[in-house]
Amino acid sequence: MYGFRFMKSRFIKGSACGVITLMIPVAVATLVALVILETLMGCQKSDPGNKGVNKSTAFLASPTPLLEGLLIDGKQVFISPEFFPFTSSIKADQASRLPSQLPSQIPSPTECREACGTPALFYRLNRVRHFSSVLLGSDQRSFPLVASLLKSPLWRIKEVNPWGLLFAPITSISEAQALSATSKVTSLTTFTPTSTLGDWQVPNDEALVKAWPNSEERAEWMIRTAGVLIAINQTSEAEKLLQSAEKTHRRTSELLEVKASLSALRGRWEESKNFARQSLGKDHSKTSARMTLIRALIETGDSNAALLESRRLMEETPPNEETLFLLARSANASGSAAEEITALEKLVELGRKKSEPLGASLTYLGQAYGKNGERGNAMKTLQEALRCPELTDPQRSMIQEMIDHLGIPSLQSGR
């Protein structure tokens, strides 16, 4: 039932790590966390020889120094919506002209939100504004634009750091040819970048120690940056950073949490389960580790334990898309139909309140109703799902098959 999947994720800030991957319906073969936050260095210029490492402790705590660094020269910048609240805290003493110029340097929050969800709108904006930087964050609604830029031959990843990714335009034919020569060939059935990491490289130990003399801060930088690399499927680079972080003997729980995510991405579910449990053993509040554990328990066939962990997660965390979906999935795996339906009903209700696409959640809910013998509810829910504009033709065909199986005439005109 849960083979129809959308990929969705969130980066848990404040814990210095935490790739949480969530499967919500649409056909994607591999579990990949999409974690994107902010990048580039703070108010000072990035040192090319340092490859993205910054000494400023403030950089680990707030995106404001980063935004100042991007906007200081007056160029056009695209940011995802979650960064707008931080623009008001940009210091006027960085440049007396900066605060008054912000509205003209950045599209409106509405424009950015819509462009994150519809890449065609971004490219239309870019033709007018010619963005020098694209800064995308953790909001799941940025997923379509991130996926598009990762595959685009006209954009490259300029920076990777604890906050995420910074994209920059490719400005010359020679640069495009150089990137093309080293680009990776990837499967179209998985979400993996088709570009390389551009001119960004994993800093060596010497550079990291120089930039971050404090081992606690150095470990945090490495662990969080590894989480971002895992999110874009750069597993080798992430593993290098995690190995270096392990040498510091700091932030062990966060380190294990991210290692659990890396193992999950590689399909090593037993290993992922062990890392997640070790992380929770050191700090039971690690939400990301618990969510990874739930997925690993389901994948290794321990559905009852997964359901117990999902219930505990719901008790400890305010309900959101991730926790509700994991509860529904673990309830389905363990045969608790009523619990699955209740979780999916809440998931749809939450999506309505947030005005988010509902095709995936409605499809799951319709399936759950049908499986539970609730033909009327299944009919109503699946027909509503069929009308959702975000679904692809193959997804509509799958829903149509479900409706046909129930013996319900579909509303093709509602497409």
C-alpha positions in Angstrom: 0.0 0.0 0.0 2.7 2.4 0.9 4.6 2.0 -2.4 3.1 5.2 -3.9 5.5 7.8 -2.4 6.3 11.4 -2.2 9.6 12.3 -0.6 9.6 14.8 2.1 12.0 15.8 4.8 13.0 18.3 7.4 16.2 19.3 9.0 16.0 19.6 12.8 17.9 22.7 13.7 19.3 23.2 17.2 20.4 19.6 17.6 23.4 20.1 15.3 22.3 17.3 13.0 19.3 15.4 12.0 18.3 14.4 8.5 14.7 13.2 8.9 13.4 11.5 5.8 9.8 11.0 5.3 8.0 9.1 2.6 4.8 10.6 1.5 3.4 9.3 -1.7 4.9 9.5 -5.3 7.0 7.0 -7.2 10.5 7.3 -6.0 12.7 4.2 -5.6 15.2 5.3 -3.1 14.8 6.8 0.4 16.7 10.2 0.1 16.4 13.0 2.6 16.2 16.4 1.0 17.6 18.8 3.5 18.3 22.3 2.3 19.0 25.2 4.4 21.2 28.3 4.1 24.8 28.7 3.1 27.8 30.8 2.2 29.8 32.4 5.0 28.8 35.2 7.3 29.5 38.9 6.9 33.0 38.4 5.8 33.9 37.1 2.3 34.4 33.4 1.9 38.0 32.5 1.7 38.5 30.3 -1.4 41.4 28.5 0.2 39.2 27.6 3.1 36.4 26.0 1.0 33.4 27.1 3.1 34.8 26.9 6.6 34.1 29.9 8.8 35.5 30.7 12.2 32.5 32.7 13.4 30.7 30.9 16.2 27.7 33.1 15.3 27.5 31.4 12.0 26.4 28.1 13.7 23.6 29.9 15.6 21.9 32.2 13.2 21.4 32.8 9.4 21.7 36.5 9.8 25.5 36.8 9.2 25.0 34.7 6.1 22.2 36.9 4.7 24.4 39.9 5.3 27.2 38.4 3.4 24.9 37.6 0.4 23.2 41.0 0.3 26.1 43.4 1.2 27.1 44.0 -2.4 23.6 44.9 -3.6 23.2 42.0 -6.0 19.9 40.1 -6.6 19.4 37.2 -4.3 16.7 34.5 -4.2 15.9 33.0 -0.8 13.3 30.5 0.4 10.5 31.9 2.6 11.8 30.8 6.0 14.7 33.3 5.7 12.5 36.4 5.4 12.0 36.8 9.2 15.8 37.1 9.5 16.2 39.9 7.0 14.7 42.4 9.6 17.7 41.7 11.9 20.4 42.5 9.4 22.5 45.2 10.9 22.4 48.6 9.4 26.1 49.2 10.3 27.1 46.6 7.8 26.3 49.1 5.1 24.1 52.1 5.7 22.3 51.5 2.3 21.6 47.9 2.9 18.2 47.8 4.8 16.6 50.3 2.4 17.7 48.2 -0.6 16.4 44.8 0.6 13.0 45.0 -1.1 14.6 45.5 -4.4 17.3 42.9 -3.9 15.0 40.0 -3.0 11.6 39.0 -4.5 8.6 39.2 -2.3 7.8 36.3 0.1 4.9 35.3 -2.1 7.1 35.3 -5.2 9.7 33.2 -3.5 7.2 30.8 -2.1 5.5 30.2 -5.4 8.8 30.0 -7.3 10.1 27.3 -4.8 7.1 25.2 -5.6 7.0 25.9 -9.4 10.5 26.1 -10.9 9.2 27.6 -14.1 8.3 30.7 -12.1 11.8 30.8 -10.7 13.3 30.8 -14.1 10.9 33.5 -15.2 12.0 35.6 -12.3 15.7 34.9 -13.0 15.3 36.2 -16.6 14.4 39.6 -15.1 16.5 39.7 -12.0 19.6 37.7 -12.9 20.1 36.2 -9.4 23.7 36.0 -8.2 22.8 33.5 -5.5 20.0 31.1 -4.6 19.6 30.3 -1.0 17.2 27.5 -0.2 16.2 26.3 3.2 14.5 23.5 5.1 10.9 24.2 4.1 9.6 21.1 2.2 7.9 23.4 -0.3 11.3 24.2 -1.7 11.8 20.6 -2.9 10.7 21.2 -6.5 13.2 24.0 -7.0 16.0 22.2 -5.3 15.5 19.2 -7.5 15.4 21.4 -10.6 18.6 23.3 -9.8 20.5 20.1 -8.9 19.8 18.8 -12.4 20.2 22.1 -14.3 23.2 22.6 -16.5 23.0 26.4 -15.8 23.4 26.2 -12.0 25.9 24.7 -9.6 26.4 24.2 -5.9 28.7 26.9 -4.7 28.8 26.1 -1.0 27.8 23.3 1.4 27.9 23.9 5.1 25.8 23.2 8.2 22.9 25.3 7.0 22.6 23.7 3.6 23.3 24.6 0.0 24.0 27.8 -1.9 23.5 27.7 -5.7 25.2 30.1 -8.1 24.7 30.5 -11.9 27.3 29.1 -14.3 28.6 32.2 -15.9 30.8 31.0 -18.8 31.0 28.3 -21.4 34.3 27.0 -20.1 32.8 26.6 -16.6 29.8 24.7 -18.0 32.1 22.4 -20.0 34.3 21.7 -17.0 31.2 20.7 -14.9 29.8 18.7 -17.7 33.0 16.7 -18.0 32.8 15.6 -14.4 29.0 15.3 -14.0 27.6 12.1 -12.7 25.2 9.8 -14.6 22.3 8.9 -12.3 19.2 6.9 -12.5 16.0 8.8 -13.4 14.1 6.7 -10.8 16.0 8.1 -7.9 16.4 11.6 -6.5 20.1 12.2 -6.9 21.9 15.3 -8.2 23.2 15.2 -11.7 25.8 17.8 -11.0 28.9 17.6 -8.9 29.6 19.7 -5.8 31.1 22.4 -8.1 34.1 24.0 -6.6 33.3 23.0 -3.0 35.4 20.3 -1.4 35.4 18.7 2.0 37.9 20.6 4.1 40.8 18.6 5.4 41.5 18.1 9.1 44.1 20.8 9.2 41.8 23.4 7.7 39.0 22.5 10.0 41.2 22.7 13.2 42.5 26.1 12.0 39.0 27.4 11.3 37.3 25.8 14.4 39.9 25.5 17.2 37.1 24.6 19.6 36.5 20.9 19.2 32.8 21.1 20.2 32.1 23.7 17.4 34.3 21.8 15.0 32.3 18.6 15.6 29.0 20.5 15.2 30.2 22.0 11.9 31.2 18.6 10.5 28.1 16.7 11.7 25.6 19.2 10.4 27.4 19.6 7.1 27.5 15.8 6.7 23.7 15.8 7.2 23.3 18.2 4.3 25.6 16.1 2.1 23.6 13.0 2.9 20.4 14.9 1.9 21.8 15.4 -1.7 23.2 11.9 -1.8 26.9 12.8 -1.5 27.5 9.9 0.8 31.3 9.6 0.3 31.9 13.3 1.3 29.5 12.9 4.2 31.3 9.8 5.5 34.6 11.7 5.4 33.2 14.4 7.6 31.7 12.0 10.0 35.0 10.1 10.4 36.7 13.4 11.2 33.9 14.3 13.6 34.3 11.0 15.4 37.9 11.9 16.2 36.8 14.8 18.3 34.8 12.6 20.7 32.2 15.4 20.9 28.5 15.5 20.2 28.3 11.7 20.1 24.5 11.5 20.1 24.2 13.9 17.1 27.0 11.9 15.3 25.2 8.6 15.7 21.9 10.3 14.6 23.4 11.3 11.3 25.2 8.0 10.9 21.8 6.4 11.2 20.5 8.6 8.4 23.5 7.7 6.2 22.9 4.0 6.8 19.2 4.4 6.0 20.0 6.1 2.7 22.3 3.2 1.8 19.6 0.7 2.6 21.5 -0.7 5.6 18.5 -0.9 7.9 20.0 -3.1 10.6 23.0 -0.8 10.9 20.7 2.2 10.8 18.5 0.8 13.6 21.6 0.2 15.8 23.0 3.7 15.3 19.5 5.2 16.0 19.2 3.3 19.2 22.6 4.2 20.3 21.8 7.9 19.7 18.6 7.7 21.7 20.4 5.9 24.4 22.6 8.9 24.9 19.8 11.4 24.4 16.2 10.1 24.1 15.0 13.5 22.9 16.6 13.1 19.4 13.5 13.2 17.2 15.4 12.5 14.0 17.0 9.4 15.5 13.6 8.1 16.6 12.0 8.7 13.2 14.9 6.9 11.6 14.5 4.1 14.1 10.8 3.8 13.2 11.6 3.5 9.5 14.3 1.0 10.2 12.0 -1.1 12.3 9.4 -1.2 9.6 12.0 -2.1 7.0 13.4 -4.9 9.1 9.9 -6.4 9.8 9.5 -5.3 13.4 6.2 -3.5 12.8 4.9 -3.8 16.4 8.0 -2.1 17.8 7.7 0.5 15.1 4.1 1.3 16.1 5.1 1.6 19.8 7.9 4.0 18.8 5.5 6.0 16.7 3.1 6.3 19.6 5.9 7.5 21.8 6.9 10.0 19.1 3.4 11.4 19.0 3.4 11.8 22.8 6.8 13.7 22.7 6.3 15.8 19.6 3.5 18.0 18.4 1.7 16.4 15.5 3.1 17.3 12.1 3.2 15.7 8.6 6.2 13.5 9.5 5.0 12.1 12.7 1.5 11.5 11.5 2.7 9.8 8.4 5.1 7.5 10.3 2.3 6.6 12.7 0.0 5.7 9.8 2.7 3.7 8.1 3.7 1.8 11.2 0.0 1.2 12.0 -0.5 -0.2 8.5 2.4 -2.5 8.9 1.2 -3.8 12.2 -2.5 -4.2 11.1 -4.0 -1.4 13.2 -6.5 -0.1 10.7 -8.3 2.3 13.0 -5.1 3.9 14.1 -3.9 4.2 10.5 -7.1 5.9 9.4 -7.1 8.3 12.3 -3.6 9.4 11.6 -4.2 9.9 7.9 -7.4 11.8 8.6 -5.4 14.2 10.8 -2.7 14.4 8.1 -5.3 15.5 5.5 -6.8 18.0 7.9 -3.4 19.4 8.6 -2.7 19.7 4.9 -5.9 21.6 4.4 -5.1 24.1 7.1 -1.7 24.7 5.5 -3.1 24.8 2.0 -0.7 22.1 0.9 -1.1 19.6 -1.9 -3.4 16.8 -0.8 -3.2 14.2 -3.6 -0.7 11.9 -1.7 -2.4 12.0 1.7 -5.9 11.5 0.1 -4.7 8.6 -1.9 -3.4 6.9 1.2 -6.5 7.7 3.2 -8.7 6.3 0.4 -6.7 3.1 0.3 -7.0 2.8 4.0 -10.8 3.3 3.9 -11.1 0.7 1.1 -9.0 -1.9 2.9 -11.2 -1.4 6.0 -14.4 -2.0 4.1 -15.5 1.7 4.1 -16.5 1.9 0.5 -18.4 5.2 0.7 -15.5 7.0 2.3 -13.0 5.4 -0.1 -15.1 6.6 -3.1 -15.3 10.2 -1.8 -11.6 10.4 -0.9 -10.2 8.8 -4.0 -12.3 10.9 -6.3 -11.1 14.0 -4.5 -7.5 12.8 -4.9 -8.1 12.3 -8.6 -8.9 16.0 -8.9 -5.7 17.2 -7.2 -3.7 19.2 -9.8 -0.2 18.2 -8.6 -0.6 14.5 -9.5 1.1 13.1 -12.6 -0.7 11.0 -15.2 0.9 7.7 -13.9 -0.4 8.6 -10.4 -3.8 9.4 -11.7 -3.9 6.1 -13.5 -3.0 4.3 -10.3 -5.9 6.0 -8.5 -8.2 5.2 -11.4 -7.3 1.5 -11.0 -8.2 1.7 -7.3 -11.6 3.3 -8.2 -12.2 0.7 -10.8 -11.5 -2.0 -8.3 -14.1 -0.5 -6.0 -16.5 -0.3 -9.0 -16.8 3.4 -8.8 -17.1 5.5 -12.0 -14.3 8.1 -12.0 -14.7 11.8 -12.6 -12.3 12.3 -15.4 -13.8 15.7 -16.1 -12.5 16.8 -12.7 -8.9 16.5 -13.7 
